[in-house]
Amino acid sequence: MKDLIEEIKSAKAVIFYLKRPLPSGLLKALKDVTTADSHPLVEVVAEDLEDIAHLRTLHSIGFSLYYGLGLPSRSIIFLNPDRGVFLEEERKSSNRIFKPLKDSKDLYLSLLWRRFGVAVVLSGRIKETDSESGLYCLVADGQREQWFRLKDPSTTNPPQVGNRVELFAWERWGIQILEVLDIAVLEEREAYPP
């Protein structure tokens, strides 16, 4: 992993395609890389990654986080269009090894078209709800109205009209409704409008 980190440090841009969380050692090393004055642009394209805390960590580090569809089953890291590696998990042990990709450029170009949205963080007040369809209307700071639905609609503590909340969500391109992965109530109900 040490050699890979050195390559990442010298790269201009790095793209990760993930269906499972990054190994903790690699994530820690990436945090260190992104705190340097000069560091690469890091993009992460994730599909079916259920670990919301891991997604939030990637976003908070400053990585551009995209919603992907049709990604390969193994995690892939591109250091440039001609240099890619995949993360292979050894079945007999917990070791993970990085192996070079064959035909890296072709796979790089085909995966560029697998991005269908971006992760966003919004805060504001809940203006109204539509309980039949499971939709909520948020008036985000700056007065923009945004409709959203919870990814897990069976939550035991849904937001109420007047709550000030922060959303971590997928904004899928071409769809007007956000899919909320995580919601935090910042303030309890207040008469709306504030």
FENZIDA-V859989 format. One record per backbone hydrogen bond with DSSP energy under -1.0 kcal/mol. NH is the residue of the N-H (numbers start at 1). CO is the residue of the C=O. E is the energy in kcal/mol with one decimal. If there is no record, write none. Layout:
# FENZIDA-V859989
nh = <NH & NH>
co = <CO & CO>
e = <E & E>
This chain:
# FENZIDA-V859989
nh = <5 & 6 & 7 & 8 & 9 & 10 & 14 & 15 & 16 & 17 & 18 & 27 & 28 & 29 & 30 & 31 & 32 & 33 & 34 & 36 & 41 & 43 & 44 & 45 & 46 & 47 & 52 & 55 & 56 & 57 & 58 & 59 & 60 & 61 & 63 & 64 & 66 & 67 & 68 & 69 & 76 & 77 & 78 & 79 & 80 & 83 & 85 & 86 & 87 & 88 & 90 & 97 & 99 & 101 & 107 & 108 & 109 & 110 & 111 & 112 & 114 & 116 & 118 & 119 & 120 & 122 & 124 & 125 & 126 & 127 & 130 & 134 & 135 & 136 & 137 & 138 & 139 & 140 & 141 & 143 & 146 & 148 & 149 & 151 & 155 & 162 & 163 & 164 & 165 & 166 & 167 & 168 & 169 & 170 & 171 & 173 & 175 & 178 & 179 & 180 & 181 & 182 & 184 & 186 & 187>
co = <1 & 2 & 3 & 4 & 5 & 6 & 41 & 78 & 43 & 76 & 45 & 23 & 24 & 25 & 26 & 27 & 28 & 29 & 30 & 33 & 12 & 14 & 64 & 16 & 66 & 18 & 50 & 51 & 52 & 53 & 54 & 55 & 56 & 57 & 58 & 42 & 44 & 117 & 46 & 114 & 17 & 85 & 15 & 83 & 83 & 80 & 77 & 99 & 75 & 97 & 95 & 88 & 86 & 84 & 103 & 104 & 105 & 106 & 107 & 108 & 111 & 67 & 171 & 65 & 169 & 167 & 165 & 139 & 163 & 137 & 135 & 130 & 130 & 148 & 128 & 146 & 125 & 144 & 123 & 140 & 138 & 136 & 178 & 180 & 152 & 126 & 160 & 187 & 124 & 184 & 122 & 182 & 120 & 179 & 118 & 116 & 172 & 147 & 170 & 149 & 168 & 168 & 166 & 164 & 164>
e = <-2.6 & -1.9 & -2.0 & -2.5 & -2.5 & -1.4 & -2.8 & -2.2 & -2.8 & -2.7 & -2.9 & -2.4 & -2.4 & -2.0 & -2.4 & -2.1 & -1.9 & -2.1 & -2.4 & -1.2 & -2.4 & -2.8 & -3.2 & -3.2 & -2.6 & -2.2 & -1.5 & -2.0 & -2.9 & -2.1 & -2.5 & -2.3 & -2.9 & -2.0 & -1.8 & -2.3 & -3.3 & -1.6 & -3.0 & -1.6 & -2.1 & -3.2 & -3.0 & -2.9 & -1.2 & -1.3 & -2.8 & -2.8 & -2.7 & -3.0 & -2.2 & -2.4 & -2.4 & -2.8 & -1.9 & -2.7 & -2.2 & -2.1 & -2.3 & -1.1 & -2.0 & -3.6 & -1.7 & -2.8 & -2.7 & -1.7 & -2.0 & -1.8 & -2.3 & -3.1 & -3.1 & -1.3 & -1.8 & -2.5 & -2.9 & -2.9 & -3.0 & -2.9 & -2.2 & -1.9 & -2.7 & -2.5 & -2.3 & -2.7 & -1.2 & -2.7 & -2.2 & -1.7 & -3.0 & -2.3 & -3.5 & -2.6 & -2.5 & -2.7 & -3.0 & -1.7 & -1.7 & -2.1 & -2.2 & -2.9 & -2.3 & -1.8 & -2.2 & -3.2 & -1.7>
